[in-house]
Amino acid sequence: MLTYLQVHLLFVIPPILGLGFLYWPVLGRRDVFKMIWACALATIWTTPWDNFILSQAGWSYPEGSIVGKIYYVPLEEHLFFILQPIFLTLVHSIVAHSQLIPFRIPRLSDVSFRQGPAQVQAGSSTSEKSKAVPVSEHEHGKVQTLPRGVGMPAFWMGVTALGGVLVHESHGLEVLPIHLGLGKHAFYLGWILIWISPVCAFLTYLGAQFGRAEVISLAAGTAWLWLVDTIALRNEAWTISKETTLGFDVWRGLPIESNLLPASGFNPPLIDAGLLYGLQLAEDTLKKGSKSFEVAKLAFGREMRIGLVAVYAWCRVTDDLIDNAPTISDEGLEKGAILDVIRSHLTAAFSGAEPVALHRILSTIPGLTPEVTSAFHIFATLVPRLSPVEPFLELCKGYETDLKFLSIPETEAATGQETLRARMADKAFNVEEHLPIRTNEDLLQYADDVAGSIAAAICYLAWSVLSYPSGGDARRPVENLPWAADLHRNTLSPSSLSQAEKVRVETVRSARTMGRALQLVNIARDVAKDAMIARVYVPRSSFASTAALHSVLLPSSPASSPGEPKPKTDYSSYNLPLLEQADEMRYSSAGAIADLPPTARGGARAMAASYFEIGSAIRREGGKVDERGVKVEKKKRLKAAAKAMWGFS
Ligand SMILES: CC(C)=CCC/C(C)=C/CC/C(C)=C/CC/C(C)=C/COP(=O)(O)OP(=O)(O)O
């Protein structure tokens, strides 16, 4: 025999602790709110019902199986009203964790946008789809994220009515002219339906949705609780009256509200369609183009992710725009002009320009794809509220450095070597004039501009989204960081800062150091790949001779048959010292991650750890890399990230 408390201690609390540990690094305030909300609802809704069922001896507790009661309901049952929603909320949060947008919206390919004040239309024709311009319109449609439903609530009200019929029969009433011949056996099922279906009706009316994550988590959670119920029944922790059931075992009801409520709201706002579809596009772009985002997406708390997508997607598309633009072109803008447009767009977005004005600036770049326009749109809509503009201007400074290299678009890397060889054959051409990274200071400045800046932005994002110091305007949380712009401009006077602000300033400085370290790893990995497009980020001063530099820029053609991978080249004298520097920076800065808000720490640790896996792989190869860098298995990266996230490294 088991007592009710033992059932909790053996089968309910351990899985909660296990799941809680698993989810702990990303457990955010919203999750806690969901749990409190679901516990309160389950308690309020179920207590009177449970008292009534127990008063009717629907089920009972053998002598000695419980410690005490409030009216008819055992204390352990009250505990269950709390434990069960926590358990199911955790299951749901974990299952739904990888979803960027927590509600169902049609995929971009299923919708188009009308000209003018746009509206989302489902199932557009192919020709319309190809013309779909989700974010270039001056006004976007609004989507109701949780549209009020009629069909599902009506269905659930029907189920409630069925419950009513069963209850009517089980109590032997003669008000309705319906008799199913079940008698008292209809009691249990009838009361369960009356208990659960109005909740489902109400929630589906509010727009609650049953997506994949809900179905999976409900199935997994229910299966587990069924098992627990079976064990408890077999061990006589409680018994269910045979007279009041249909004769086959049905678990004692699962408060579906714990799964559905988090997805609903009383007054869900209309959301800019361009923003939602832009986020979908950005997620797809990043899936293709950034391994570090894959890690970031899973390791940062849900609250921060949309801001991260906005920043990452903008970095990705601006980098690609500049890398792949022609130097001097008849059809497009030259690289420098594109950078000017990016800067103007940035400045305008951060000074609050309207979407129309922003679009006008952007449309001076011809041939932009929906991915690019939407990345600019989500960035301009979200990021100016969360971070100052300075980190992004610094990134532009990094792009400017990139523009000083000879221009060979990545897409022409294969022929780039021939172009370079031909130019270097000309005595009047000095390739060193096209290598802007001359000293280690130049390298660190560049790394700071391109990655230190983003690390700082991640800190601002974390504070803006995850902590609201008193006195700030939550609509523009960046106003809570008035010192940030001065920090970037080097005009910060420490005496004007509070103690807490001083800690944050130091955290930003450490984050920048970490960002620089990651960039050095990136450069160490990409030595061969970058050389293919005439970029050498290894400082000029690290090369013992001009010949040594030239051998990196133009490696002698390896003797390999066509189709076979080229042998790796030994770059150890260039990339291993970079890794040494990166390690020092990592160890001097990693401690500051503890000063970030809790749900941002796991993400920052995981990103750093997964990136340093690349460093370890380069070392394992003794500094030998090819144009693809080094291979780090996804599993290995994720394992390193996971270990860092849960504090095991
Ligand atoms: C130390 C403290 C307080 C915080 C750390 C804060 C963090 C996470 C800093 C990292 C900042 C960052 C994003 C740096 C950029 C690293 C880098 C070189 C990324 C390259 O990424 P992708 O271009 O997407 O390429 P991959 O596909 O190789 O990931």
The ligand as an SDF file (V2000), in Angstrom:
LIG
                    3D

 29 28  0  0  0  0  0  0  0  0999 V2000
   31.0740   37.9450  -20.8260 C   0  0  0  0  0  0  0  0  0  0  0  0
   29.7080   38.5070  -20.8310 C   0  0  0  0  0  0  0  0  0  0  0  0
   29.2880   39.3620  -19.7150 C   0  0  0  0  0  0  0  0  0  0  0  0
   28.8180   38.2890  -21.8190 C   0  0  0  0  0  0  0  0  0  0  0  0
   29.0560   37.5070  -23.0400 C   0  0  0  0  0  0  0  0  0  0  0  0
   28.0670   37.9830  -24.0800 C   0  0  0  0  0  0  0  0  0  0  0  0
   28.1820   37.2370  -25.3790 C   0  0  0  0  0  0  0  0  0  0  0  0
   27.2890   36.1110  -25.6130 C   0  0  0  0  0  0  0  0  0  0  0  0
   29.0520   37.6260  -26.3350 C   0  0  0  0  0  0  0  0  0  0  0  0
   29.1190   37.0340  -27.6810 C   0  0  0  0  0  0  0  0  0  0  0  0
   28.8630   38.1040  -28.6970 C   0  0  0  0  0  0  0  0  0  0  0  0
   28.8440   37.6420  -30.0990 C   0  0  0  0  0  0  0  0  0  0  0  0
   27.5480   37.2890  -30.6700 C   0  0  0  0  0  0  0  0  0  0  0  0
   29.9560   37.6030  -30.8270 C   0  0  0  0  0  0  0  0  0  0  0  0
   30.0100   37.2090  -32.2300 C   0  0  0  0  0  0  0  0  0  0  0  0
   30.7170   35.8870  -32.3520 C   0  0  0  0  0  0  0  0  0  0  0  0
   30.9080   35.4830  -33.7550 C   0  0  0  0  0  0  0  0  0  0  0  0
   32.2340   35.5980  -34.3580 C   0  0  0  0  0  0  0  0  0  0  0  0
   29.8670   35.0110  -34.4160 C   0  0  0  0  0  0  0  0  0  0  0  0
   29.9290   34.5840  -35.8150 C   0  0  0  0  0  0  0  0  0  0  0  0
   28.7020   34.0700  -35.9820 O   0  0  0  0  0  0  0  0  0  0  0  0
   28.1320   33.7260  -37.3950 P   0  0  0  0  0  0  0  0  0  0  0  0
   28.5830   34.7400  -38.3940 O   0  0  0  0  0  0  0  0  0  0  0  0
   26.6920   33.5480  -37.2410 O   0  0  0  0  0  0  0  0  0  0  0  0
   28.8720   32.4190  -37.8080 O   0  0  0  0  0  0  0  0  0  0  0  0
   28.7650   30.9470  -37.3090 P   0  0  0  0  0  0  0  0  0  0  0  0
   27.8820   30.2410  -38.2890 O   0  0  0  0  0  0  0  0  0  0  0  0
   30.1840   30.4750  -37.3350 O   0  0  0  0  0  0  0  0  0  0  0  0
   28.2120   30.9270  -35.9400 O   0  0  0  0  0  0  0  0  0  0  0  0
  1  2  1  0
  2  3  1  0
  2  4  2  0
  4  5  1  0
  5  6  1  0
  6  7  1  0
  7  8  1  0
  7  9  2  0
  9 10  1  0
 10 11  1  0
 11 12  1  0
 12 13  1  0
 12 14  2  0
 14 15  1  0
 15 16  1  0
 16 17  1  0
 17 18  1  0
 17 19  2  0
 19 20  1  0
 20 21  1  0
 21 22  1  0
 22 23  2  0
 22 24  1  0
 22 25  1  0
 25 26  1  0
 26 27  2  0
 26 28  1  0
 26 29  1  0
M  END
$$$$
